């Protein structure tokens, strides 16, 4: 074969190989933002069903691998348990608010990939609600009415031990938990005074003023943070409205929702809580 033709074929071959490499890198290198998990599935190392990456990137090989993303944005879930019976035999209707999100713990992330990857947000929320309901009635049955109504450390510990463990099995962590309303068998709702409301309104206002944004303006994280802070401000406004109209129970629930959104921002490192572990759950 003519030397010139050979050189041409070699050069063309190297050129095509280089072009293929560039195209492969551009089209198959996948990244995810800090509020996302990138899940690679198919043929992955270590014998796992998937590979999870939080806030980074990797090359996804064609034919043998594919990818999808999971959002780390918090979900707020209201759970109602009717006719719950405490250990001291008091029947209650209890409304609780949970703020949850997909965990970034390496092992729990893989649980999320296994169970949640192809579920839409409403399906994830429904699954989480079912898990919470399955344990919450049992938890209320082994503690007293006083422990429930006062929000004692015992109930917090049980929530994280039992519900937290079950949620972790599907890739979810609890960010915050609040009991928003309790009524006993006679229909009398646990006291929520104006003094108590003013106290929590003040705490949430203090938290809103103290927590400062971490991401730069104009970034995707900034946009997500703006959504979270708007939710917090809207719930604070609702709380004041309900209080002014004498609906103290709904006001108390709204202000807890407001604080939970701010707390979630600090936990996700979108807000700087400046080390204040009284106002925030620090990362």
C-alpha positions, 0 to 999 in steps of 0.5 A: 500500500502506498505510504501516503495512503497509509499515513492518511488512513492512520491520521484519519483513524487518530482523528476519528478516535479523538473526535469520538473521545471528545463527543463521548466526554461532552455527551456522557459526562454528567454532573449534579448540583449540591442539592441533587444526587446523581445515580449511575446504574447498570454495570457499576463497580463493587457489585452494587446496583447503582453508584451515587454521587452528591454534588459532583460528576462522572462519566456515564458509559454508553450501552452499559450504564444509564443515569438519573437524578434525585432531588434533595429538596425538603418535603413537608408532610402533615400526618393526622392520627385519629383516635390515638390512645396514650399509655395512660388511656387518653384518646386523642386526635393528633396532627404532626408536621414532618420535614424530610429529605433524601439523605446524603449519607453514603449508605442511605443514598443507595437505599434512596436509589434502590427505592425512590429513583423512578418515583415522582415527588407525590409518590415519594411523599405518599410512601413516606406518609405511610411509613410515618403513620405505621409507626406513629400510632404505636409511639403514641401508645407507649408514652403518656398524654403529658409527654405528647402534649409537652413535646418531651425528649422521649417522643423526639427520641422515639421518633428518630429511633423508630420512624427515622430507622424505617425512613432510612431504609428507603433513603429518607432522613428526618429534618424536623418534627413538630406536633401542631395540634392535639385534641382529647376524646371530649374535643378539647384542644390542648392549650395554645396561648397568645403568650406561647404563640408570641414566644414562637413567633419571636423565635422564628423572627430571630432565626430568620434574621440571624440565618444568612445566605451562603450561595451566591446570587443568581446561582441555582442554589440561590434560586432554591433558597429563595423558594425556601425562604418565601415558604418560611415568610408565607407561613409566618404571615399565615401564623400572624393572620390566624392568631389575629383571628383567634385560631391559635392552633392553626397559628401554632402549626403555621409558625412551626412550618415557618421555622422548619423551612429556615431550619432546613435551609441551615441543615442543607448548608444554604443558610449559615446559622452561625453556630447557634444550636438553640435556633437551628439544627446545625449540619 
